[in-house]
Amino acid sequence: MTNEILLKFNLLIQATFPFALILGMLTGCNSSKSLNTNKSFNVKVMSFNIAGDMEEDNDNWQERMVEVGKIIAQEKPDVIGFQESYLGNFKIIQTVAPGYSYYGLNEKGNNDDKDESLRLLFRSDRWQVDSEESGIFWYTRTPEVPGSKDWEALWIRDCVYARFVDLQTKDAFYLFNSHWSYASQLSRDNSARLLAQKIDERKCPDPYFAIGDFNAKKDGTSIQYLLTEEDNPSPMEAIIYHYVDGIFAQADQFKIIEAKVIENDKASDHRPVVANVKVYTP
């Protein structure tokens, strides 16, 4: 079984519920990737490194996940991209903040709870996942190989992405959730280029977000590459960037309604960033 087929199989059997929220076929999209401002919709996006390791922090990780759930219940984002999350974290988070389903595999490309993941949590009353346009890749020269490492990164670095489709209006957007290497500038620079390439390869022209823990300064070369149009097939603009955590969106295709850092030191050593934006569609 090839890596691509195995990943698709793992994604189909993952413990996401309800299963009806995972679309088995493309919802349909235009062939052109040019956007206009004739139509728009609002979406609220959050990025949050929850430092969810249950073994390393076995004394109080449950209490911290309750705090994570409280933040989500209060902010009510449409989609949350987590970094350093584990399946066990979601059992608590979803209890405190009901109404959300999750999508994605761990860094090894499976559902084993012992490995980190970049899973996405989304409002199941509004959104569904287009499984044909969703998945995972690794920040290496072999991005389709599960668990691969490259470019002097000390740990596995990957990206979980999904195309979300509104249940009622059929408006759609892509979200790419990343965790870049903290140890290797070479890895971060190459990750920025690979991310832009993968975004450009999407089949539908829907607008996109790139979020995550980028482990990079905003004025550094890797982040600046995301923001430039030179030699970049998917230029972006920063909606909000705090220390190493950020939310980016397709250049010139959004309007910020509100963007903020949530100051809560009980949930994690990172602060969640959240953005409520108007997105312009094809």
C-alpha positions in Angstrom: 0.0 0.0 0.0 1.5 3.3 -1.0 2.0 6.1 1.5 -0.7 8.3 -0.2 -3.2 5.5 -0.1 -2.3 4.6 3.5 -2.7 8.2 4.6 -6.1 8.5 2.9 -7.2 5.2 4.6 -6.0 6.5 8.1 -7.9 9.8 7.6 -11.1 8.0 6.7 -11.0 5.7 9.7 -9.9 8.3 12.2 -12.1 8.9 15.3 -13.7 12.0 14.0 -17.4 12.3 14.7 -20.0 12.7 13.4 -18.7 10.9 10.3 -21.3 12.7 8.1 -19.2 15.8 8.5 -16.4 14.4 6.4 -17.3 14.7 2.7 -16.3 11.8 0.5 -16.1 13.8 -2.7 -15.2 17.3 -3.8 -18.0 19.8 -3.2 -17.2 21.5 -6.5 -15.2 24.5 -7.3 -14.3 26.8 -10.2 -11.2 26.3 -12.3 -9.8 29.8 -11.9 -7.9 30.8 -8.8 -8.6 34.5 -9.3 -10.8 36.1 -6.6 -13.0 39.1 -6.4 -14.9 41.1 -3.8 -18.4 40.5 -5.0 -19.1 37.8 -2.4 -17.9 37.3 1.1 -18.4 35.4 4.4 -17.1 35.8 7.9 -15.0 33.2 9.7 -13.2 33.2 13.0 -9.9 31.3 13.2 -7.7 30.5 16.1 -4.1 29.1 16.4 -3.1 27.6 19.7 0.0 25.6 20.8 -1.5 23.9 23.8 1.7 22.0 24.9 -0.5 19.0 25.5 2.2 16.3 26.3 0.4 14.2 28.9 3.6 12.4 30.1 5.9 15.3 30.4 3.2 17.4 32.2 1.4 14.6 34.0 0.6 16.7 37.1 -1.7 19.3 35.6 -2.3 18.7 31.9 -6.0 17.9 32.6 -6.4 21.2 34.4 -4.7 23.1 31.5 -7.0 21.4 28.9 -10.0 22.6 30.9 -8.6 26.1 30.5 -8.1 25.5 26.8 -11.8 24.4 26.5 -12.9 27.5 28.4 -11.1 29.8 26.0 -12.7 28.0 23.0 -16.1 28.1 24.6 -15.8 31.8 25.3 -14.3 32.8 21.9 -16.4 30.4 19.8 -14.0 30.2 16.8 -15.1 28.4 13.7 -11.8 26.5 13.4 -8.9 26.0 15.7 -5.5 24.7 14.6 -3.6 23.1 17.5 0.1 22.5 17.8 1.6 20.0 20.3 -1.8 18.3 20.7 -2.7 14.7 21.5 -5.9 12.7 21.1 -6.3 12.5 24.9 -6.4 16.3 25.1 -9.6 16.5 22.9 -11.7 14.3 25.3 -11.4 17.1 27.9 -11.6 20.1 25.5 -14.7 18.8 23.7 -16.4 18.2 27.1 -15.8 21.8 28.1 -16.5 23.2 24.6 -19.1 21.0 23.0 -20.2 21.3 19.4 -16.8 20.7 17.9 -15.4 17.8 15.8 -11.7 17.2 15.0 -9.8 16.4 11.9 -6.3 15.1 11.2 -3.6 12.6 12.0 -0.5 12.7 14.2 3.0 13.4 13.1 3.6 9.8 12.2 0.5 9.7 9.9 -1.7 7.6 12.2 -4.0 7.9 15.2 -1.7 6.7 17.9 -2.1 8.9 21.0 1.5 8.8 22.0 2.6 11.1 19.2 2.1 14.8 18.7 -0.5 16.1 16.2 -1.6 19.3 14.5 -5.3 18.3 14.5 -8.0 20.8 13.6 -11.1 21.4 15.7 -14.1 22.9 13.9 -17.7 23.8 14.5 -19.8 20.9 13.4 -23.0 22.9 13.2 -21.5 25.1 10.4 -18.7 23.3 8.7 -17.8 20.0 7.0 -14.5 18.8 5.8 -13.9 18.0 2.1 -11.7 14.9 2.6 -10.5 14.9 -1.1 -8.9 18.3 -0.5 -7.6 17.7 3.0 -4.7 15.8 4.5 -1.2 16.0 5.9 2.3 16.6 4.5 5.8 16.7 6.1 8.3 19.5 5.8 11.0 17.5 4.0 12.2 16.8 0.5 9.8 13.8 0.6 6.6 15.5 2.0 4.4 12.5 1.3 6.5 10.1 3.6 5.0 9.9 7.1 7.2 10.8 9.9 10.1 12.0 7.7 12.7 14.5 8.9 14.9 16.8 6.9 16.9 20.0 6.7 18.6 19.7 10.1 15.3 19.7 12.0 15.6 17.9 15.3 11.9 16.8 15.4 9.3 15.8 12.9 7.7 18.8 11.4 4.4 18.6 9.4 1.3 20.4 8.3 -2.3 19.3 8.6 -4.6 21.1 6.2 -8.3 20.9 5.3 -10.9 22.5 3.0 -13.9 23.5 5.1 -17.3 23.9 3.4 -20.2 25.7 4.9 -23.2 23.3 5.4 -25.7 25.9 4.3 -24.1 28.4 1.9 -21.4 26.1 0.5 -18.8 28.9 1.0 -15.4 27.3 1.5 -11.8 28.0 2.6 -8.6 26.1 3.2 -6.7 26.1 6.4 -3.0 25.0 6.7 -1.8 24.4 10.2 2.0 24.1 10.7 4.6 23.6 13.3 8.1 24.6 12.1 11.5 23.7 13.5 12.8 25.8 16.3 16.4 24.5 15.8 17.0 24.9 12.1 16.8 28.1 10.0 17.4 25.9 6.9 14.3 23.9 7.8 12.2 27.1 8.4 13.3 28.6 5.1 12.5 25.4 3.1 9.3 25.0 5.0 8.1 28.4 4.0 8.7 27.5 0.3 7.1 24.1 0.6 4.0 25.6 2.3 3.6 28.1 -0.4 3.9 25.4 -3.0 1.4 23.1 -1.3 -1.1 26.0 -1.1 -0.7 26.7 -4.8 -1.4 23.0 -5.5 -4.9 23.2 -4.1 -7.6 22.2 -6.6 -10.2 24.7 -5.6 -9.8 28.5 -5.9 -11.1 29.1 -2.4 -9.2 31.5 -0.1 -6.7 30.2 2.3 -5.3 30.7 5.8 -1.9 29.6 7.0 -1.6 29.4 10.8 0.6 27.8 13.4 3.7 27.9 15.6 6.3 29.1 13.1 9.2 29.3 15.6 10.4 32.3 13.7 10.7 36.1 14.1 8.3 38.0 11.9 11.2 39.9 10.3 13.1 36.7 9.7 13.7 35.2 6.2 11.1 32.4 6.4 8.2 34.6 7.4 9.2 37.4 5.1 9.1 34.9 2.2 5.5 34.2 3.0 4.8 37.9 2.8 6.5 38.6 -0.5 5.2 38.1 -4.0 8.7 37.5 -5.4 9.2 33.8 -6.3 6.2 33.0 -4.2 3.2 31.3 -5.8 1.0 31.9 -2.7 1.7 35.4 -1.2 0.1 36.1 2.1 -0.6 38.9 4.6 -0.2 38.7 8.3 -3.5 39.1 10.2 -1.8 38.7 13.6 1.6 37.5 14.7 2.6 37.1 18.4 6.2 36.0 19.2 6.1 32.8 17.1 2.4 32.1 16.7 0.5 33.6 13.8 -2.4 33.7 11.4 -1.8 34.6 7.7 -4.3 34.8 4.9 -4.3 35.1 1.1 -3.1 38.6 0.2 -5.7 41.2 -0.6 -8.7 38.8 0.0 -9.8 39.6 3.5 -10.8 42.3 5.9 -9.9 42.1 9.6 -12.9 42.5 11.9 -11.0 41.7 15.0 -7.6 40.1 15.7 -6.1 39.6 19.2 -3.9 37.7 21.5 -5.7 36.0 24.4 -3.7 36.6 27.6 -4.2 33.4 29.6 -1.2 31.9 31.3 -3.1 28.9 32.8 -3.7 27.0 29.6 -0.2 26.8 28.0 3.2 28.5 27.7 1.9 29.9 24.4 -0.9 32.5 24.0 -3.6 31.7 21.5 -4.1 34.1 18.6 -7.5 34.6 17.1 -8.8 36.5 14.1 -12.4 37.2 13.0 -12.2 38.2 9.3 -14.4 38.8 6.3 -13.2 36.6 3.5 -13.8 37.4 -0.2 -14.6 34.4 -2.4 -14.5 33.5 -6.1 
